[in-house]
Amino acid sequence: MKKILICMVLAAAVILSSCGRKTDEKTVDENGREVIILARNRENKYSRDTVENLIIEYNNSGDKFYIEEKDYSSGDDLITDIIAGKNIDVLIADGWIDIAPLYSKGYLCDLYEFINNDSEITDDTYLTSVLKAMEKNGKLYEMPYDFIVESAVAKADLWGDDNDTSFEHTIEKAEELNCEIPFDMSLDSYSFLSYITSNYVDTANGSCNFNDGEFEKFIVFMKQYYDNIKNLSGEDLLNKFKNDDLLVISTGIASFEQLDYLERDVGDKIKFVGFPSDINNYHIVVPDISFSIFSDSQNSGGAFDFIKYCTSYGAYVDSTNGGNFIINHYSLPINREAIDYLYNDSIQTNLYGVDKDLKKSYNDEIMKQIDSVNGSASMANNAIGDILSEELHSYFDDGKNSGEVCSSIQNRVTIYLSERS
């Protein structure tokens, strides 16, 4: 399990109020370029290789700034260096560290300050829906390099034009359609933790809300079918979905092939309906790799120059050898031009050989989901996941009262959030 950042010690540090503290002691490399210190962890192979390539390309292409890497094995080591006053300009987050405690403490820059003041960046440069979903109190503390969208689908003919995806209505609909399982949301499901934290945990303000009745409705909703789902494999769930025994199934969108893959595998028309919620088509963005700038950066301008480079069209699509090819296609790019390239390339490549008009309709539906994300989550919420798992097992398996479980989760998560703030 990745070690979660513990921020109790941050209270002892000086809270910084503005981005890019000016200093006359900027470090330069042997070529006279200003050095930008980048902090990261190398455990994640995908992010390690991706970031390393970006750094090499950036350092080879510019004559003003130079990225120098500083590797950390834990969040505690990083915090020790922060308190010791060691300069760090850019932080790479890829699930190894929970940086949410830094949001309200003045340790991170609002990246909108750089985006809005950069004459080369327009409203069409980035996917504004994704940035908007990732805002905390109107500020952007993390710039995603790439991301996935977590959502849920149903068979189109089975679901129909219904826009009500509330807990109660989903159960009623499943009963009317003789589906034994309304939703595949179990403690071990792919989207469970992201869904819960995006709904009930306010990372920006270090608070949670498991006691207002909504979360209790959700776990009561889960318990009605939990015994039918907790031991099913992914293949079992898919077969249940194919046979109309499962009404709604969660999915992750990491490419433009996701919808045609699902329809090919299921054998029916698929419709995005989103997670059970009072919000129509509730689906969330989860950044894979993201960049942040520390408020005390000695060169925040250079730090953003690197981020801007990493999120430019050329960071995703190589156009240097007489033809374009995708540099990175593990997930979705934040750059609008790059995602438009992927959109068109997937139609031309047509991996599954479907009719091009149909393929375009698939891609349009994927784009509609990307452009309408209405929640966000982080990969670094393992501690909260452990609390949820322990407490919910006491409800599902041991018969503990639902209200008591909600209160216990509220208390434990509140303590956790308080300890790291």
Secondary structure as UniProt FT lines:
FT   HELIX           8..12
FT   TURN            30..31
FT   STRAND          34..40
FT   HELIX           45..61
FT   STRAND          65..71
FT   HELIX           75..83
FT   TURN            84..85
FT   STRAND          90..93
FT   HELIX           100..105
FT   HELIX           112..116
FT   TURN            119..120
FT   TURN            123..125
FT   HELIX           128..134
FT   TURN            137..138
FT   STRAND          143..155
FT   HELIX           156..159
FT   TURN            160..161
FT   HELIX           167..176
FT   TURN            177..178
FT   STRAND          181..183
FT   TURN            187..188
FT   TURN            190..191
FT   HELIX           192..200
FT   STRAND          201..202
FT   TURN            203..206
FT   STRAND          207..208
FT   HELIX           214..229
FT   TURN            230..231
FT   HELIX           234..242
FT   TURN            243..244
FT   STRAND          246..253
FT   TURN            256..257
FT   HELIX           258..266
FT   STRAND          270..272
FT   TURN            280..281
FT   STRAND          284..294
FT   TURN            295..296
FT   TURN            298..299
FT   HELIX           300..310
FT   HELIX           313..315
FT   STRAND          317..318
FT   STRAND          325..326
FT   STRAND          332..333
FT   HELIX           336..349
FT   TURN            351..352
FT   HELIX           356..370
FT   TURN            371..372
FT   HELIX           382..396
FT   TURN            397..398
FT   HELIX           402..419
//
